Amino acid sequence: MRFSPDLRAGVAAGEITVSIRLWQRPQVGVGRRYEADGLRIEIDSIEVLPFRAVTRDDINRCGESDREALRRRAAHAGPITDDTLVYRIEFHVV
């Protein structure tokens, strides 16, 4: 997985532990480890949910200031409405 440059320090510090992705199918697997911008992360969980179900805690754990900032960042692969299904990926640095 790759992270935007402004999020990388937060991921490295363990402050960012959730990512919301607009994918057609999962790109990672639970329990697997991936290189992420010079770090190794392990995937703890993957969940598919409508964007409206993303919680305030998720937004904070993604390193975003609010829901609209998260929507803009995740929408690089297409528009996201409240009903759009997204992947919620929880991870930790190993």
PDB file of N, CA, C and O in Angstrom:
ATOM      1  N   MET A   1       0.847  -1.173   0.000  1.00  0.00           N
ATOM      2  CA  MET A   1       0.000   0.000   0.000  1.00  0.00           C
ATOM      3  C   MET A   1       0.889   1.231   0.000  1.00  0.00           C
ATOM      4  O   MET A   1       1.983   1.239   0.565  1.00  0.00           O
ATOM      5  N   ARG A   2       0.396   2.248  -0.638  1.00  0.00           N
ATOM      6  CA  ARG A   2       1.119   3.517  -0.668  1.00  0.00           C
ATOM      7  C   ARG A   2       0.270   4.562   0.045  1.00  0.00           C
ATOM      8  O   ARG A   2      -0.959   4.502   0.049  1.00  0.00           O
ATOM      9  N   PHE A   3       0.961   5.514   0.642  1.00  0.00           N
ATOM     10  CA  PHE A   3       0.304   6.598   1.357  1.00  0.00           C
ATOM     11  C   PHE A   3       0.771   7.924   0.793  1.00  0.00           C
ATOM     12  O   PHE A   3       1.895   8.048   0.309  1.00  0.00           O
ATOM     13  N   SER A   4      -0.099   8.905   0.861  1.00  0.00           N
ATOM     14  CA  SER A   4       0.261  10.254   0.421  1.00  0.00           C
ATOM     15  C   SER A   4       1.442  10.747   1.248  1.00  0.00           C
ATOM     16  O   SER A   4       1.557  10.407   2.426  1.00  0.00           O
ATOM     17  N   PRO A   5       2.319  11.542   0.645  1.00  0.00           N
ATOM     18  CA  PRO A   5       3.502  12.022   1.372  1.00  0.00           C
ATOM     19  C   PRO A   5       3.181  12.688   2.710  1.00  0.00           C
ATOM     20  O   PRO A   5       3.936  12.532   3.670  1.00  0.00           O
ATOM     21  N   ASP A   6       2.079  13.424   2.787  1.00  0.00           N
ATOM     22  CA  ASP A   6       1.751  14.108   4.036  1.00  0.00           C
ATOM     23  C   ASP A   6       1.252  13.171   5.134  1.00  0.00           C
ATOM     24  O   ASP A   6       1.122  13.592   6.284  1.00  0.00           O
ATOM     25  N   LEU A   7       0.970  11.907   4.803  1.00  0.00           N
ATOM     26  CA  LEU A   7       0.520  10.935   5.799  1.00  0.00           C
ATOM     27  C   LEU A   7       1.636   9.999   6.262  1.00  0.00           C
ATOM     28  O   LEU A   7       1.486   9.325   7.282  1.00  0.00           O
ATOM     29  N   ARG A   8       2.728   9.945   5.550  1.00  0.00           N
ATOM     30  CA  ARG A   8       3.759   8.939   5.817  1.00  0.00           C
ATOM     31  C   ARG A   8       4.352   9.017   7.212  1.00  0.00           C
ATOM     32  O   ARG A   8       4.592   7.979   7.829  1.00  0.00           O
ATOM     33  N   ALA A   9       4.595  10.215   7.730  1.00  0.00           N
ATOM     34  CA  ALA A   9       5.156  10.344   9.085  1.00  0.00           C
ATOM     35  C   ALA A   9       4.165   9.805  10.119  1.00  0.00           C
ATOM     36  O   ALA A   9       4.573   9.160  11.084  1.00  0.00           O
ATOM     37  N   GLY A  10       2.890  10.060   9.930  1.00  0.00           N
ATOM     38  CA  GLY A  10       1.866   9.546  10.850  1.00  0.00           C
ATOM     39  C   GLY A  10       1.768   8.042  10.819  1.00  0.00           C
ATOM     40  O   GLY A  10       1.555   7.411  11.854  1.00  0.00           O
ATOM     41  N   VAL A  11       1.920   7.453   9.637  1.00  0.00           N
ATOM     42  CA  VAL A  11       1.929   5.988   9.530  1.00  0.00           C
ATOM     43  C   VAL A  11       3.150   5.446  10.259  1.00  0.00           C
ATOM     44  O   VAL A  11       3.033   4.509  11.049  1.00  0.00           O
ATOM     45  N   ALA A  12       4.320   6.023  10.005  1.00  0.00           N
ATOM     46  CA  ALA A  12       5.567   5.561  10.629  1.00  0.00           C
ATOM     47  C   ALA A  12       5.503   5.670  12.146  1.00  0.00           C
ATOM     48  O   ALA A  12       6.057   4.825  12.849  1.00  0.00           O
ATOM     49  N   ALA A  13       4.833   6.702  12.661  1.00  0.00           N
ATOM     50  CA  ALA A  13       4.732   6.913  14.106  1.00  0.00           C
ATOM     51  C   ALA A  13       3.644   6.057  14.755  1.00  0.00           C
ATOM     52  O   ALA A  13       3.512   6.043  15.979  1.00  0.00           O
ATOM     53  N   GLY A  14       2.866   5.343  13.937  1.00  0.00           N
ATOM     54  CA  GLY A  14       1.784   4.524  14.480  1.00  0.00           C
ATOM     55  C   GLY A  14       0.537   5.323  14.810  1.00  0.00           C
ATOM     56  O   GLY A  14      -0.379   4.804  15.448  1.00  0.00           O
ATOM     57  N   GLU A  15       0.488   6.579  14.385  1.00  0.00           N
ATOM     58  CA  GLU A  15      -0.684   7.425  14.623  1.00  0.00           C
ATOM     59  C   GLU A  15      -1.791   7.155  13.608  1.00  0.00           C
ATOM     60  O   GLU A  15      -2.972   7.306  13.921  1.00  0.00           O
ATOM     61  N   ILE A  16      -1.421   6.763  12.411  1.00  0.00           N
ATOM     62  CA  ILE A  16      -2.379   6.429  11.358  1.00  0.00           C
ATOM     63  C   ILE A  16      -2.417   4.912  11.250  1.00  0.00           C
ATOM     64  O   ILE A  16      -1.416   4.274  10.926  1.00  0.00           O
ATOM     65  N   THR A  17      -3.596   4.342  11.527  1.00  0.00           N
ATOM     66  CA  THR A  17      -3.735   2.883  11.577  1.00  0.00           C
ATOM     67  C   THR A  17      -4.939   2.371  10.796  1.00  0.00           C
ATOM     68  O   THR A  17      -5.247   1.180  10.826  1.00  0.00           O
ATOM     69  N   VAL A  18      -5.618   3.279  10.096  1.00  0.00           N
ATOM     70  CA  VAL A  18      -6.764   2.913   9.260  1.00  0.00           C
ATOM     71  C   VAL A  18      -6.616   3.626   7.926  1.00  0.00           C
ATOM     72  O   VAL A  18      -6.157   4.767   7.864  1.00  0.00           O
ATOM     73  N   SER A  19      -7.009   2.941   6.862  1.00  0.00           N
ATOM     74  CA  SER A  19      -7.045   3.550   5.541  1.00  0.00           C
ATOM     75  C   SER A  19      -8.373   3.203   4.888  1.00  0.00           C
ATOM     76  O   SER A  19      -8.837   2.066   4.974  1.00  0.00           O
ATOM     77  N   ILE A  20      -8.972   4.174   4.244  1.00  0.00           N
ATOM     78  CA  ILE A  20     -10.211   3.973   3.487  1.00  0.00           C
ATOM     79  C   ILE A  20      -9.829   4.003   2.014  1.00  0.00           C
ATOM     80  O   ILE A  20      -9.230   4.967   1.537  1.00  0.00           O
ATOM     81  N   ARG A  21     -10.182   2.935   1.297  1.00  0.00           N
ATOM     82  CA  ARG A  21      -9.797   2.808  -0.110  1.00  0.00           C
ATOM     83  C   ARG A  21     -11.012   2.532  -0.980  1.00  0.00           C
ATOM     84  O   ARG A  21     -11.915   1.789  -0.594  1.00  0.00           O
ATOM     85  N   LEU A  22     -11.021   3.140  -2.154  1.00  0.00           N
ATOM     86  CA  LEU A  22     -12.042   2.895  -3.162  1.00  0.00           C
ATOM     87  C   LEU A  22     -11.449   1.916  -4.162  1.00  0.00           C
ATOM     88  O   LEU A  22     -10.788   2.315  -5.121  1.00  0.00           O
ATOM     89  N   TRP A  23     -11.689   0.638  -3.933  1.00  0.00           N
ATOM     90  CA  TRP A  23     -11.153  -0.433  -4.774  1.00  0.00           C
ATOM     91  C   TRP A  23     -12.302  -1.240  -5.364  1.00  0.00           C
ATOM     92  O   TRP A  23     -13.385  -1.313  -4.783  1.00  0.00           O
ATOM     93  N   GLN A  24     -12.060  -1.837  -6.509  1.00  0.00           N
ATOM     94  CA  GLN A  24     -13.029  -2.753  -7.114  1.00  0.00           C
ATOM     95  C   GLN A  24     -12.997  -4.111  -6.419  1.00  0.00           C
ATOM     96  O   GLN A  24     -14.003  -4.817  -6.354  1.00  0.00           O
ATOM     97  N   ARG A  25     -11.807  -4.465  -5.897  1.00  0.00           N
ATOM     98  CA  ARG A  25     -11.615  -5.724  -5.166  1.00  0.00           C
ATOM     99  C   ARG A  25     -10.473  -5.503  -4.185  1.00  0.00           C
ATOM    100  O   ARG A  25      -9.687  -4.572  -4.359  1.00  0.00           O
ATOM    101  N   PRO A  26     -10.368  -6.332  -3.167  1.00  0.00           N
ATOM    102  CA  PRO A  26      -9.302  -6.119  -2.174  1.00  0.00           C
ATOM    103  C   PRO A  26      -7.915  -6.198  -2.806  1.00  0.00           C
ATOM    104  O   PRO A  26      -7.655  -7.059  -3.646  1.00  0.00           O
ATOM    105  N   GLN A  27      -7.046  -5.310  -2.402  1.00  0.00           N
ATOM    106  CA  GLN A  27      -5.667  -5.285  -2.896  1.00  0.00           C
ATOM    107  C   GLN A  27      -4.679  -5.787  -1.848  1.00  0.00           C
ATOM    108  O   GLN A  27      -3.483  -5.889  -2.118  1.00  0.00           O
ATOM    109  N   VAL A  28      -5.180  -6.100  -0.651  1.00  0.00           N
ATOM    110  CA  VAL A  28      -4.359  -6.604   0.448  1.00  0.00           C
ATOM    111  C   VAL A  28      -5.116  -7.740   1.134  1.00  0.00           C
ATOM    112  O   VAL A  28      -6.313  -7.919   0.911  1.00  0.00           O
ATOM    113  N   GLY A  29      -4.416  -8.501   1.963  1.00  0.00           N
ATOM    114  CA  GLY A  29      -5.035  -9.604   2.683  1.00  0.00           C
ATOM    115  C   GLY A  29      -4.732  -9.527   4.176  1.00  0.00           C
ATOM    116  O   GLY A  29      -3.645  -9.108   4.573  1.00  0.00           O
ATOM    117  N   VAL A  30      -5.693  -9.929   4.995  1.00  0.00           N
ATOM    118  CA  VAL A  30      -5.526  -9.924   6.444  1.00  0.00           C
ATOM    119  C   VAL A  30      -4.357 -10.826   6.823  1.00  0.00           C
ATOM    120  O   VAL A  30      -4.228 -11.946   6.329  1.00  0.00           O
ATOM    121  N   GLY A  31      -3.513 -10.315   7.707  1.00  0.00           N
ATOM    122  CA  GLY A  31      -2.355 -11.066   8.176  1.00  0.00           C
ATOM    123  C   GLY A  31      -1.139 -10.960   7.282  1.00  0.00           C
ATOM    124  O   GLY A  31      -0.052 -11.401   7.656  1.00  0.00           O
ATOM    125  N   ARG A  32      -1.305 -10.389   6.122  1.00  0.00           N
ATOM    126  CA  ARG A  32      -0.174 -10.246   5.196  1.00  0.00           C
ATOM    127  C   ARG A  32       0.571  -8.956   5.476  1.00  0.00           C
ATOM    128  O   ARG A  32       0.018  -7.996   6.012  1.00  0.00           O
ATOM    129  N   ARG A  33       1.839  -8.961   5.100  1.00  0.00           N
ATOM    130  CA  ARG A  33       2.693  -7.785   5.304  1.00  0.00           C
ATOM    131  C   ARG A  33       3.057  -7.189   3.956  1.00  0.00           C
ATOM    132  O   ARG A  33       3.260  -7.896   2.969  1.00  0.00           O
ATOM    133  N   TYR A  34       3.134  -5.855   3.949  1.00  0.00           N
ATOM    134  CA  TYR A  34       3.386  -5.129   2.711  1.00  0.00           C
ATOM    135  C   TYR A  34       4.384  -4.009   2.956  1.00  0.00           C
ATOM    136  O   TYR A  34       4.440  -3.421   4.036  1.00  0.00           O
ATOM    137  N   GLU A  35       5.167  -3.734   1.923  1.00  0.00           N
ATOM    138  CA  GLU A  35       6.029  -2.556   1.937  1.00  0.00           C
ATOM    139  C   GLU A  35       5.132  -1.350   1.719  1.00  0.00           C
ATOM    140  O   GLU A  35       4.258  -1.353   0.852  1.00  0.00           O
ATOM    141  N   ALA A  36       5.364  -0.319   2.521  1.00  0.00           N
ATOM    142  CA  ALA A  36       4.549   0.886   2.414  1.00  0.00           C
ATOM    143  C   ALA A  36       5.461   2.094   2.590  1.00  0.00           C
ATOM    144  O   ALA A  36       5.678   2.570   3.704  1.00  0.00           O
ATOM    145  N   ASP A  37       5.983   2.573   1.488  1.00  0.00           N
ATOM    146  CA  ASP A  37       6.804   3.787   1.517  1.00  0.00           C
ATOM    147  C   ASP A  37       7.980   3.658   2.489  1.00  0.00           C
ATOM    148  O   ASP A  37       8.229   4.548   3.302  1.00  0.00           O
ATOM    149  N   GLY A  38       8.687   2.553   2.393  1.00  0.00           N
ATOM    150  CA  GLY A  38       9.860   2.334   3.231  1.00  0.00           C
ATOM    151  C   GLY A  38       9.558   1.694   4.575  1.00  0.00           C
ATOM    152  O   GLY A  38      10.474   1.460   5.363  1.00  0.00           O
ATOM    153  N   LEU A  39       8.298   1.407   4.849  1.00  0.00           N
ATOM    154  CA  LEU A  39       7.882   0.735   6.082  1.00  0.00           C
ATOM    155  C   LEU A  39       7.293  -0.621   5.737  1.00  0.00           C
ATOM    156  O   LEU A  39       6.948  -0.886   4.585  1.00  0.00           O
ATOM    157  N   ARG A  40       7.181  -1.467   6.734  1.00  0.00           N
ATOM    158  CA  ARG A  40       6.423  -2.712   6.574  1.00  0.00           C
ATOM    159  C   ARG A  40       5.188  -2.599   7.451  1.00  0.00           C
ATOM    160  O   ARG A  40       5.279  -2.301   8.642  1.00  0.00           O
ATOM    161  N   ILE A  41       4.040  -2.841   6.847  1.00  0.00           N
ATOM    162  CA  ILE A  41       2.799  -2.842   7.612  1.00  0.00           C
ATOM    163  C   ILE A  41       2.174  -4.230   7.519  1.00  0.00           C
ATOM    164  O   ILE A  41       2.387  -4.962   6.553  1.00  0.00           O
ATOM    165  N   GLU A  42       1.405  -4.570   8.535  1.00  0.00           N
ATOM    166  CA  GLU A  42       0.650  -5.814   8.543  1.00  0.00           C
ATOM    167  C   GLU A  42      -0.830  -5.457   8.603  1.00  0.00           C
ATOM    168  O   GLU A  42      -1.238  -4.578   9.362  1.00  0.00           O
ATOM    169  N   ILE A  43      -1.619  -6.141   7.802  1.00  0.00           N
ATOM    170  CA  ILE A  43      -3.057  -5.873   7.731  1.00  0.00           C
ATOM    171  C   ILE A  43      -3.762  -6.638   8.845  1.00  0.00           C
ATOM    172  O   ILE A  43      -3.637  -7.858   8.951  1.00  0.00           O
ATOM    173  N   ASP A  44      -4.508  -5.904   9.678  1.00  0.00           N
ATOM    174  CA  ASP A  44      -5.227  -6.496  10.797  1.00  0.00           C
ATOM    175  C   ASP A  44      -6.661  -6.864  10.433  1.00  0.00           C
ATOM    176  O   ASP A  44      -7.181  -7.878  10.899  1.00  0.00           O
ATOM    177  N   SER A  45      -7.302  -6.044   9.600  1.00  0.00           N
ATOM    178  CA  SER A  45      -8.679  -6.341   9.201  1.00  0.00           C
ATOM    179  C   SER A  45      -9.019  -5.576   7.928  1.00  0.00           C
ATOM    180  O   SER A  45      -8.435  -4.538   7.616  1.00  0.00           O
ATOM    181  N   ILE A  46      -9.989  -6.135   7.210  1.00  0.00           N
ATOM    182  CA  ILE A  46     -10.530  -5.493   6.007  1.00  0.00           C
ATOM    183  C   ILE A  46     -12.044  -5.605   6.110  1.00  0.00           C
ATOM    184  O   ILE A  46     -12.581  -6.663   6.437  1.00  0.00           O
ATOM    185  N   GLU A  47     -12.716  -4.509   5.829  1.00  0.00           N
ATOM    186  CA  GLU A  47     -14.166  -4.484   5.889  1.00  0.00           C
ATOM    187  C   GLU A  47     -14.685  -3.650   4.725  1.00  0.00           C
ATOM    188  O   GLU A  47     -14.109  -2.611   4.400  1.00  0.00           O
ATOM    189  N   VAL A  48     -15.756  -4.093   4.103  1.00  0.00           N
ATOM    190  CA  VAL A  48     -16.424  -3.313   3.062  1.00  0.00           C
ATOM    191  C   VAL A  48     -17.644  -2.665   3.704  1.00  0.00           C
ATOM    192  O   VAL A  48     -18.451  -3.330   4.354  1.00  0.00           O
ATOM    193  N   LEU A  49     -17.761  -1.356   3.510  1.00  0.00           N
ATOM    194  CA  LEU A  49     -18.879  -0.634   4.106  1.00  0.00           C
ATOM    195  C   LEU A  49     -19.204   0.591   3.276  1.00  0.00           C
ATOM    196  O   LEU A  49     -18.356   1.072   2.525  1.00  0.00           O
ATOM    197  N   PRO A  50     -20.431   1.108   3.401  1.00  0.00           N
ATOM    198  CA  PRO A  50     -20.752   2.347   2.696  1.00  0.00           C
ATOM    199  C   PRO A  50     -19.988   3.498   3.351  1.00  0.00           C
ATOM    200  O   PRO A  50     -19.759   3.485   4.561  1.00  0.00           O
ATOM    201  N   PHE A  51     -19.604   4.470   2.570  1.00  0.00           N
ATOM    202  CA  PHE A  51     -18.816   5.577   3.093  1.00  0.00           C
ATOM    203  C   PHE A  51     -19.500   6.247   4.284  1.00  0.00           C
ATOM    204  O   PHE A  51     -18.816   6.703   5.200  1.00  0.00           O
ATOM    205  N   ARG A  52     -20.820   6.316   4.294  1.00  0.00           N
ATOM    206  CA  ARG A  52     -21.537   6.949   5.406  1.00  0.00           C
ATOM    207  C   ARG A  52     -21.289   6.234   6.735  1.00  0.00           C
ATOM    208  O   ARG A  52     -21.502   6.828   7.792  1.00  0.00           O
ATOM    209  N   ALA A  53     -20.841   4.965   6.710  1.00  0.00           N
ATOM    210  CA  ALA A  53     -20.600   4.202   7.939  1.00  0.00           C
ATOM    211  C   ALA A  53     -19.213   4.450   8.530  1.00  0.00           C
ATOM    212  O   ALA A  53     -18.912   3.952   9.615  1.00  0.00           O
ATOM    213  N   VAL A  54     -18.373   5.202   7.845  1.00  0.00           N
ATOM    214  CA  VAL A  54     -17.054   5.548   8.379  1.00  0.00           C
ATOM    215  C   VAL A  54     -17.269   6.431   9.601  1.00  0.00           C
ATOM    216  O   VAL A  54     -17.978   7.434   9.534  1.00  0.00           O
ATOM    217  N   THR A  55     -16.655   6.053  10.717  1.00  0.00           N
ATOM    218  CA  THR A  55     -16.870   6.754  11.974  1.00  0.00           C
ATOM    219  C   THR A  55     -15.890   7.916  12.164  1.00  0.00           C
ATOM    220  O   THR A  55     -14.904   8.037  11.437  1.00  0.00           O
ATOM    221  N   ARG A  56     -16.176   8.756  13.140  1.00  0.00           N
ATOM    222  CA  ARG A  56     -15.268   9.859  13.498  1.00  0.00           C
ATOM    223  C   ARG A  56     -13.916   9.286  13.929  1.00  0.00           C
ATOM    224  O   ARG A  56     -12.871   9.842  13.592  1.00  0.00           O
ATOM    225  N   ASP A  57     -13.933   8.179  14.672  1.00  0.00           N
ATOM    226  CA  ASP A  57     -12.687   7.530  15.077  1.00  0.00           C
ATOM    227  C   ASP A  57     -11.903   7.068  13.852  1.00  0.00           C
ATOM    228  O   ASP A  57     -10.684   7.230  13.803  1.00  0.00           O
ATOM    229  N   ASP A  58     -12.589   6.495  12.862  1.00  0.00           N
ATOM    230  CA  ASP A  58     -11.916   6.083  11.620  1.00  0.00           C
ATOM    231  C   ASP A  58     -11.264   7.282  10.943  1.00  0.00           C
ATOM    232  O   ASP A  58     -10.120   7.202  10.496  1.00  0.00           O
ATOM    233  N   ILE A  59     -11.988   8.382  10.868  1.00  0.00           N
ATOM    234  CA  ILE A  59     -11.464   9.594  10.223  1.00  0.00           C
ATOM    235  C   ILE A  59     -10.184  10.039  10.924  1.00  0.00           C
ATOM    236  O   ILE A  59      -9.191  10.360  10.272  1.00  0.00           O
ATOM    237  N   ASN A  60     -10.216  10.056  12.252  1.00  0.00           N
ATOM    238  CA  ASN A  60      -9.022  10.426  13.018  1.00  0.00           C
ATOM    239  C   ASN A  60      -7.881   9.445  12.777  1.00  0.00           C
ATOM    240  O   ASN A  60      -6.736   9.858  12.594  1.00  0.00           O
ATOM    241  N   ARG A  61      -8.188   8.147  12.776  1.00  0.00           N
ATOM    242  CA  ARG A  61      -7.157   7.119  12.600  1.00  0.00           C
ATOM    243  C   ARG A  61      -6.619   7.087  11.173  1.00  0.00           C
ATOM    244  O   ARG A  61      -5.576   6.486  10.917  1.00  0.00           O
ATOM    245  N   CYS A  62      -7.330   7.735  10.236  1.00  0.00           N
ATOM    246  CA  CYS A  62      -6.839   7.888   8.857  1.00  0.00           C
ATOM    247  C   CYS A  62      -5.930   9.116   8.729  1.00  0.00           C
ATOM    248  O   CYS A  62      -5.292   9.313   7.695  1.00  0.00           O
ATOM    249  N   GLY A  63      -5.873   9.937   9.779  1.00  0.00           N
ATOM    250  CA  GLY A  63      -5.052  11.138   9.738  1.00  0.00           C
ATOM    251  C   GLY A  63      -5.731  12.316   9.075  1.00  0.00           C
ATOM    252  O   GLY A  63      -5.069  13.273   8.673  1.00  0.00           O
ATOM    253  N   GLU A  64      -7.047  12.254   8.958  1.00  0.00           N
ATOM    254  CA  GLU A  64      -7.785  13.334   8.300  1.00  0.00           C
ATOM    255  C   GLU A  64      -8.474  14.219   9.323  1.00  0.00           C
ATOM    256  O   GLU A  64      -8.754  13.791  10.442  1.00  0.00           O
ATOM    257  N   SER A  65      -8.744  15.454   8.932  1.00  0.00           N
ATOM    258  CA  SER A  65      -9.378  16.416   9.826  1.00  0.00           C
ATOM    259  C   SER A  65     -10.890  16.249   9.881  1.00  0.00           C
ATOM    260  O   SER A  65     -11.512  16.537  10.903  1.00  0.00           O
ATOM    261  N   ASP A  66     -11.488  15.779   8.774  1.00  0.00           N
ATOM    262  CA  ASP A  66     -12.942  15.616   8.741  1.00  0.00           C
ATOM    263  C   ASP A  66     -13.339  14.668   7.611  1.00  0.00           C
ATOM    264  O   ASP A  66     -12.504  14.248   6.810  1.00  0.00           O
ATOM    265  N   ARG A  67     -14.619  14.345   7.564  1.00  0.00           N
ATOM    266  CA  ARG A  67     -15.158  13.385   6.580  1.00  0.00           C
ATOM    267  C   ARG A  67     -14.915  13.847   5.141  1.00  0.00           C
ATOM    268  O   ARG A  67     -14.581  13.033   4.280  1.00  0.00           O
ATOM    269  N   GLU A  68     -15.079  15.137   4.877  1.00  0.00           N
ATOM    270  CA  GLU A  68     -14.914  15.623   3.503  1.00  0.00           C
ATOM    271  C   GLU A  68     -13.457  15.549   3.051  1.00  0.00           C
ATOM    272  O   GLU A  68     -13.188  15.283   1.879  1.00  0.00           O
ATOM    273  N   ALA A  69     -12.524  15.778   3.956  1.00  0.00           N
ATOM    274  CA  ALA A  69     -11.099  15.624   3.618  1.00  0.00           C
ATOM    275  C   ALA A  69     -10.801  14.173   3.280  1.00  0.00           C
ATOM    276  O   ALA A  69     -10.064  13.893   2.335  1.00  0.00           O
ATOM    277  N   LEU A  70     -11.373  13.243   4.052  1.00  0.00           N
ATOM    278  CA  LEU A  70     -11.184  11.820   3.769  1.00  0.00           C
ATOM    279  C   LEU A  70     -11.836  11.455   2.434  1.00  0.00           C
ATOM    280  O   LEU A  70     -11.255  10.712   1.643  1.00  0.00           O
ATOM    281  N   ARG A  71     -13.030  11.969   2.184  1.00  0.00           N
ATOM    282  CA  ARG A  71     -13.727  11.692   0.919  1.00  0.00           C
ATOM    283  C   ARG A  71     -12.877  12.157  -0.265  1.00  0.00           C
ATOM    284  O   ARG A  71     -12.735  11.431  -1.249  1.00  0.00           O
ATOM    285  N   ARG A  72     -12.310  13.372  -0.174  1.00  0.00           N
ATOM    286  CA  ARG A  72     -11.480  13.894  -1.269  1.00  0.00           C
ATOM    287  C   ARG A  72     -10.242  13.027  -1.481  1.00  0.00           C
ATOM    288  O   ARG A  72      -9.889  12.736  -2.623  1.00  0.00           O
ATOM    289  N   ARG A  73      -9.580  12.612  -0.413  1.00  0.00           N
ATOM    290  CA  ARG A  73      -8.369  11.807  -0.556  1.00  0.00           C
ATOM    291  C   ARG A  73      -8.695  10.436  -1.154  1.00  0.00           C
ATOM    292  O   ARG A  73      -7.987   9.962  -2.042  1.00  0.00           O
ATOM    293  N   ALA A  74      -9.751   9.808  -0.677  1.00  0.00           N
ATOM    294  CA  ALA A  74     -10.102   8.465  -1.148  1.00  0.00           C
ATOM    295  C   ALA A  74     -10.673   8.474  -2.558  1.00  0.00           C
ATOM    296  O   ALA A  74     -10.670   7.442  -3.228  1.00  0.00           O
ATOM    297  N   ALA A  75     -11.160   9.613  -3.019  1.00  0.00           N
ATOM    298  CA  ALA A  75     -11.846   9.705  -4.311  1.00  0.00           C
ATOM    299  C   ALA A  75     -10.897   9.793  -5.497  1.00  0.00           C
ATOM    300  O   ALA A  75     -11.346  10.075  -6.608  1.00  0.00           O
ATOM    301  N   HIS A  76      -9.619   9.565  -5.307  1.00  0.00           N
ATOM    302  CA  HIS A  76      -8.698   9.623  -6.458  1.00  0.00           C
ATOM    303  C   HIS A  76      -9.034   8.555  -7.495  1.00  0.00           C
ATOM    304  O   HIS A  76      -8.648   8.677  -8.657  1.00  0.00           O
ATOM    305  N   ALA A  77      -9.753   7.506  -7.083  1.00  0.00           N
ATOM    306  CA  ALA A  77     -10.127   6.433  -8.013  1.00  0.00           C
ATOM    307  C   ALA A  77     -11.546   6.600  -8.551  1.00  0.00           C
ATOM    308  O   ALA A  77     -12.011   5.766  -9.328  1.00  0.00           O
ATOM    309  N   GLY A  78     -12.229   7.650  -8.156  1.00  0.00           N
ATOM    310  CA  GLY A  78     -13.589   7.897  -8.619  1.00  0.00           C
ATOM    311  C   GLY A  78     -14.391   8.613  -7.554  1.00  0.00           C
ATOM    312  O   GLY A  78     -13.949   8.730  -6.412  1.00  0.00           O
ATOM    313  N   PRO A  79     -15.574   9.095  -7.923  1.00  0.00           N
ATOM    314  CA  PRO A  79     -16.389   9.843  -6.964  1.00  0.00           C
ATOM    315  C   PRO A  79     -16.903   8.946  -5.829  1.00  0.00           C
ATOM    316  O   PRO A  79     -17.177   7.763  -6.031  1.00  0.00           O
ATOM    317  N   ILE A  80     -17.024   9.529  -4.647  1.00  0.00           N
ATOM    318  CA  ILE A  80     -17.520   8.796  -3.486  1.00  0.00           C
ATOM    319  C   ILE A  80     -18.728   9.538  -2.928  1.00  0.00           C
ATOM    320  O   ILE A  80     -18.625  10.690  -2.505  1.00  0.00           O
ATOM    321  N   THR A  81     -19.874   8.862  -2.934  1.00  0.00           N
ATOM    322  CA  THR A  81     -21.074   9.376  -2.280  1.00  0.00           C
ATOM    323  C   THR A  81     -21.199   8.661  -0.936  1.00  0.00           C
ATOM    324  O   THR A  81     -20.397   7.781  -0.625  1.00  0.00           O
ATOM    325  N   ASP A  82     -22.189   9.029  -0.150  1.00  0.00           N
ATOM    326  CA  ASP A  82     -22.385   8.359   1.135  1.00  0.00           C
ATOM    327  C   ASP A  82     -22.719   6.885   0.968  1.00  0.00           C
ATOM    328  O   ASP A  82     -22.468   6.092   1.876  1.00  0.00           O
ATOM    329  N   ASP A  83     -23.284   6.499  -0.179  1.00  0.00           N
ATOM    330  CA  ASP A  83     -23.650   5.104  -0.435  1.00  0.00           C
ATOM    331  C   ASP A  83     -22.551   4.292  -1.116  1.00  0.00           C
ATOM    332  O   ASP A  83     -22.692   3.079  -1.271  1.00  0.00           O
ATOM    333  N   THR A  84     -21.467   4.935  -1.522  1.00  0.00           N
ATOM    334  CA  THR A  84     -20.377   4.225  -2.201  1.00  0.00           C
ATOM    335  C   THR A  84     -19.722   3.237  -1.247  1.00  0.00           C
ATOM    336  O   THR A  84     -19.384   3.581  -0.114  1.00  0.00           O
ATOM    337  N   LEU A  85     -19.545   1.998  -1.720  1.00  0.00           N
ATOM    338  CA  LEU A  85     -18.859   0.998  -0.909  1.00  0.00           C
ATOM    339  C   LEU A  85     -17.354   1.237  -0.971  1.00  0.00           C
ATOM    340  O   LEU A  85     -16.778   1.391  -2.048  1.00  0.00           O
ATOM    341  N   VAL A  86     -16.737   1.265   0.193  1.00  0.00           N
ATOM    342  CA  VAL A  86     -15.298   1.471   0.310  1.00  0.00           C
ATOM    343  C   VAL A  86     -14.724   0.365   1.185  1.00  0.00           C
ATOM    344  O   VAL A  86     -15.450  -0.309   1.915  1.00  0.00           O
ATOM    345  N   TYR A  87     -13.429   0.194   1.099  1.00  0.00           N
ATOM    346  CA  TYR A  87     -12.716  -0.762   1.947  1.00  0.00           C
ATOM    347  C   TYR A  87     -12.126  -0.010   3.134  1.00  0.00           C
ATOM    348  O   TYR A  87     -11.435   0.995   2.965  1.00  0.00           O
ATOM    349  N   ARG A  88     -12.400  -0.500   4.314  1.00  0.00           N
ATOM    350  CA  ARG A  88     -11.779   0.006   5.549  1.00  0.00           C
ATOM    351  C   ARG A  88     -10.697  -0.987   5.926  1.00  0.00           C
ATOM    352  O   ARG A  88     -10.987  -2.140   6.247  1.00  0.00           O
ATOM    353  N   ILE A  89      -9.444  -0.538   5.888  1.00  0.00           N
ATOM    354  CA  ILE A  89      -8.303  -1.406   6.175  1.00  0.00           C
ATOM    355  C   ILE A  89      -7.652  -0.930   7.470  1.00  0.00           C
ATOM    356  O   ILE A  89      -7.243   0.226   7.586  1.00  0.00           O
ATOM    357  N   GLU A  90      -7.564  -1.833   8.435  1.00  0.00           N
ATOM    358  CA  GLU A  90      -6.877  -1.536   9.684  1.00  0.00           C
ATOM    359  C   GLU A  90      -5.522  -2.229   9.626  1.00  0.00           C
ATOM    360  O   GLU A  90      -5.435  -3.376   9.189  1.00  0.00           O
ATOM    361  N   PHE A  91      -4.468  -1.551  10.059  1.00  0.00           N
ATOM    362  CA  PHE A  91      -3.111  -2.071   9.936  1.00  0.00           C
ATOM    363  C   PHE A  91      -2.232  -1.549  11.069  1.00  0.00           C
ATOM    364  O   PHE A  91      -2.616  -0.646  11.812  1.00  0.00           O
ATOM    365  N   HIS A  92      -1.054  -2.136  11.181  1.00  0.00           N
ATOM    366  CA  HIS A  92      -0.052  -1.622  12.114  1.00  0.00           C
ATOM    367  C   HIS A  92       1.324  -1.775  11.470  1.00  0.00           C
ATOM    368  O   HIS A  92       1.523  -2.615  10.593  1.00  0.00           O
ATOM    369  N   VAL A  93       2.260  -0.957  11.918  1.00  0.00           N
ATOM    370  CA  VAL A  93       3.638  -1.032  11.440  1.00  0.00           C
ATOM    371  C   VAL A  93       4.337  -2.167  12.178  1.00  0.00           C
ATOM    372  O   VAL A  93       4.184  -2.317  13.390  1.00  0.00           O
ATOM    373  N   VAL A  94       5.109  -2.969  11.436  1.00  0.00           N
ATOM    374  CA  VAL A  94       5.872  -4.062  12.065  1.00  0.00           C
ATOM    375  C   VAL A  94       7.353  -3.777  11.954  1.00  0.00           C
ATOM    376  O   VAL A  94       8.171  -4.570  12.419  1.00  0.00           O
TER     377      VAL A  94
END
